[in-house]
Amino acid sequence: TWPSYRVPVILPQSTLNLDKPQFDAEARLEVVSPCGPACHKSSPLPTYEEVKNYLSYETLYANGSLTETEVGIYILSNSGDGSQGKSRTKRQIYGYDSRFSIFGKDFLLNYPFSTSVKLSTGCTGTLVAEKHVLTAAHCIHDGKSYVKGAQKLRVGFLKPKLKDGSKGANITNSAMPEKMKFQWIRVKRTHVPKGWIKGNANDIGMDYDYALLELKKPHKRKFMKIGVSPPARHLPGGRIHFSGYDNDRPGNLVYRFCDVKDETYDLLYQQCDAQPGASGSGVYVRMWKRQNHKWERKIIGIFSGHQWVDMNGTPQDFNVAVRITPLKYAQICYWIKGNYLDCREG
C-alpha cells in the first residue's frame, strides 16, 4: 500500500537574475563517485540552513537567461525533516543481461512505457505532468556549468514512422516491428537544485541529481505522478522498475526491473542492468492506493547511473537512483503546480 506522507512546504523567498551561462560543459552520461552506501550513511546530516541552500534552485529559460531562487522550508505538521548529501554514478551489465527492448507501437505508445521520453542531450526523462519532464541534473549541468545542448534542449516522443504517407492502419500485420521516430518539443525552462550545483558534483552533489523541464506546449500523453519514496522494505518484492533509451540499443526503449540492494536517506542502490542514456529515467513502483481503491504507479526516484564502490578492499558496483524524499517531493511538486496547497500529500 502507498504510505501517506505529510509533506513539508517549500516556498520561494527571493529570485535573483544571474549572468547568462556559457553552455560550455560536455554532456557526460555517466558520473563517478568514490562515496558508497557506507560513506553516505556515515556522513553527517545537513543543518536546516544547508538543506535550504541545497533546495534553492536555478531556472534556465529558453532565451538563455538564468535566475536563482532562494527557498524557505516550513513544517506544517509534526513531521521531521532531514536530508543528506554525497555521491554519483555510471552503469553496467551484471552477468546475464536482463533488459527487455520494448517493440511495437502497442507497447511503446501505451502506459507506462509511453511516459519515457528522450532528451536531446542523450539522456532519458519521464512525463510527470501535462507539460513537465523529470530527469537527472547531470544531463543538463555538470555541477559547474550547463552542458552545450542545454539552451536548445528538446524532448523527443516516440511515434510510429508512417510509410508512403499512409495512416498506419494496415501496417501492424507485418512480422517486423514498426519503425519509430522521435517527434521533438522544445523546453521552455529548466529547474536544477543548488544541491547539484556545487562545483564538485561528482562527490557530494549526487543526492540532488534531478531536474525538472517545462515544455513549450502540452505533450497530450498520459503521465506518471511522482510520489515519496517508501523504505526499500515496503516496495513490492523489494523491486524497482524503469525504462530508458540505453545507448547500446539505439532507437529502442529498454525496460528493466531489479531488487534494491541498499539505501540511504537520499539514494537507492541496485544492480539493474543499464547503459549510458538510461540516466534520468523515472524509477517507479506499483502499489495499492487505499483512498482510491486501485493500483497506482508512481515515480519514487530518478535513475542516476553507475558507481564503483570499494567495499573492504573488494570493488563492488551499484547503479544508483536518487530517492524522492518528502522535501524533494515538495520542491518538485511546487515546480509543477506553483501552489503548495496541491503538494501536501506525498
Rosetta blueprint (number, residue, H / E / L):
1 T L
2 W L
3 P L
4 S L
5 Y L
6 R E
7 V L
8 P L
9 V E
10 I E
11 L E
12 P E
13 Q E
14 S E
15 T E
16 L E
17 N E
18 L E
19 D L
20 K L
21 P L
22 Q L
23 F L
24 D L
25 A E
26 E L
27 A L
28 R L
29 L L
30 E L
31 V L
32 V L
33 S L
34 P L
35 C L
36 G L
37 P H
38 A H
39 C H
40 H H
41 K H
42 S H
43 S L
44 P L
45 L L
46 P L
47 T L
48 Y H
49 E H
50 E H
51 V H
52 K H
53 N H
54 Y H
55 L H
56 S L
57 Y E
58 E E
59 T E
60 L E
61 Y E
62 A L
63 N L
64 G L
65 S L
66 L E
67 T E
68 E E
69 T E
70 E E
71 V E
72 G E
73 I E
74 Y E
75 I L
76 L L
77 S L
78 N L
79 S L
80 G L
81 D L
82 G L
83 S L
84 Q L
85 G L
86 K L
87 S L
88 R L
89 T L
90 K L
91 R L
92 Q L
93 I L
94 Y L
95 G L
96 Y L
97 D L
98 S L
99 R L
100 F E
101 S E
102 I E
103 F L
104 G L
105 K H
106 D H
107 F H
108 L H
109 L L
110 N L
111 Y L
112 P L
113 F H
114 S H
115 T H
116 S E
117 V E
118 K E
119 L E
120 S L
121 T L
122 G L
123 C L
124 T E
125 G E
126 T E
127 L E
128 V L
129 A L
130 E L
131 K L
132 H E
133 V E
134 L E
135 T E
136 A L
137 A H
138 H H
139 C H
140 I L
141 H E
142 D L
143 G L
144 K L
145 S L
146 Y E
147 V E
148 K L
149 G L
150 A L
151 Q L
152 K L
153 L L
154 R E
155 V E
156 G E
157 F E
158 L E
159 K E
160 P E
161 K L
162 L L
163 K L
164 D L
165 G L
166 S L
167 K L
168 G L
169 A L
170 N L
171 I L
172 T L
173 N L
174 S L
175 A L
176 M L
177 P L
178 E L
179 K L
180 M E
181 K E
182 F E
183 Q E
184 W E
185 I E
186 R E
187 V E
188 K E
189 R E
190 T E
191 H E
192 V E
193 P E
194 K L
195 G L
196 W L
197 I L
198 K L
199 G L
200 N L
201 A L
202 N L
203 D L
204 I H
205 G H
206 M H
207 D H
208 Y H
209 D L
210 Y L
211 A E
212 L E
213 L E
214 E E
215 L E
216 K L
217 K L
218 P L
219 H L
220 K L
221 R L
222 K L
223 F L
224 M L
225 K E
226 I E
227 G L
228 V L
229 S L
230 P L
231 P L
232 A H
233 R H
234 H H
235 L L
236 P H
237 G H
238 G H
239 R E
240 I E
241 H E
242 F E
243 S E
244 G E
245 Y L
246 D L
247 N L
248 D L
249 R L
250 P L
251 G L
252 N L
253 L E
254 V E
255 Y E
256 R E
257 F E
258 C E
259 D E
260 V E
261 K E
262 D E
263 E E
264 T L
265 Y L
266 D L
267 L E
268 L E
269 Y E
270 Q E
271 Q L
272 C L
273 D L
274 A L
275 Q L
276 P L
277 G L
278 A L
279 S L
280 G L
281 S L
282 G E
283 V E
284 Y E
285 V E
286 R E
287 M E
288 W E
289 K E
290 R L
291 Q L
292 N L
293 H L
294 K E
295 W E
296 E E
297 R E
298 K E
299 I E
300 I E
301 G E
302 I E
303 F E
304 S E
305 G E
306 H E
307 Q E
308 W E
309 V E
310 D E
311 M E
312 N L
313 G L
314 T E
315 P E
316 Q E
317 D E
318 F E
319 N E
320 V E
321 A E
322 V E
323 R E
324 I L
325 T L
326 P H
327 L H
328 K H
329 Y H
330 A H
331 Q H
332 I H
333 C H
334 Y H
335 W H
336 I H
337 K H
338 G L
339 N L
340 Y H
341 L H
342 D H
343 C H
344 R L
345 E E
346 G L
